[in-house]
């Protein structure tokens, strides 16, 4: 009975309006943006050079490429790519001659904590061995 009286008193004080509590909205967690990473050319032979570029965003002050996937150094500093604008970085690398054919992940970390990956394909190289390049001048005749 006491609960009913309190409820009636509350309704009388608010003019009969029930005012809902403000809804609590969940805010999604903020994640670092994904850096755009590309290789040019995207397919090379072992021992050939290529340029890796990364778009880190205008707040970035540097970027580092990890070369361990393709047999290079673990940290390769990238330089500001002024042709592409603020937040763009690039580095020229040569794929080690001992790198096996396959697809490799290029991983870049920006100074802002952003990161990104790109793809590099190392193609099988060279023509198959078929001899020393000379041509035969005599024809083999059976029985001789």
N, C-alpha and C positions, 0 to 999 in steps of 0.2 A: 504494500500500500504506500509505503514511504517513497518508493521509486516512482510510482505513478504521480504522486504529488510533486516531486522534484521535476519530473518531465513536464507536467502542466505549467509549473512556475517558469521553467526555461522557455516554453513556447510563448507564454504571456509576455516575458521580457523581450523576446526577439520579434514580437508581432506575429508569431505563428510561422515564421520562416525558418526553415532549417538550412543553415549555411554549411556547405561541405568544406572540409579542410582542403587546403590547396594540395593538389596532386604533386607528388615528388617525382621528378623526372630523372631517369637515369641518363647520365652523359656517357657516351662511348669513350673508351680510353683513347688517348691521342697516341698514334703510332708514327714513327719516323717515316717520311715519304720514301718511296723506292727510287733509287738513282737509276737512270737509264744508262746502260753499258752496251757499247757496240765495238766490234772489231772490223777494221777495214784493211785488207780484204777479210772476209769472214772465213775463207778457206785458203790455207797455205800449205806448202810442203815444209817438212822439217828443215831447219836452216834458213828459212826465209823470214824477212821482216814484215811487220804489220803495225798499224796504229790502233791503240785502244783508247776510246773516248768515254767520258762519263759526264752526265748532266746531274750535278749535285744540288742545284738550287742556289739562289743568289746569296744566301747567308754563309755558304761554304768558303773556307779559306785555304783548302787543300784537299787532296785525295790520294789514296794509295791503292795500287793494284797488287793483288797477291798472285805471284807467278808459280806457286808450287804445283798447281794442277798440271801444268804443261812442262814442268822440269826447270822452271826459272827461279829467281830469288823469291824469298817469302814476302818481302816488302819492296815494291818498286814505286818511288815517289812520282806522282803525275804533276805536270806543269799546267798553269792556267792557259786555256785555249782562248785567247782574246778574239779570234775570228768567230767563235761560236757564241760569245757573250759571257756575262757574269755567271759564275757557278759551273762553267764548263772546264773540264780538264782533259788532257791527252798525254800519251806517252808512246814513243816508238820502241818496240821490242823486237828481238829476233828470237824465233823459236829455236831451241837447241836442236842441233842436228841429230841427236840421239832420241828425240821425242817420237814415240810410236804413233802410227796413224790412229785417228779416233776423234771423238768429240770431247772437248774440254770446257769446263766452266771457268769463265773469267769473273773473279770476285773483286769488287771495288768497295772501299770504305771511305766515306767522305768525312771531313773534319767535324761536321755537324752531328755525326752518329748515323746518318743515313747510310744505307748500303744498297748494293744492287749486283745483279749478275748478268752476264751475257754469254754467248756461245762462240766457240772457236772450233773449227774443224781442221785437223791436220790430215791431209790427203796422202794416200800412198804415193811415193815418188818414183820417178824414173821409168824408163821402158824396161821390159823384161830382158834379161841377158840372153842373147841369141847367138853369140859367137864374138869373134874379134873384129868384125866389121869388114873383113876381106871377102872376096868372092872366089869360088873354086875355079881353077883354070883347066883342070883335067876332069874328064868324066870317068867315073869308076866303071870298069867293064867287068862283069862277072866272069870268073874263071881265069883271070890273069894274075 
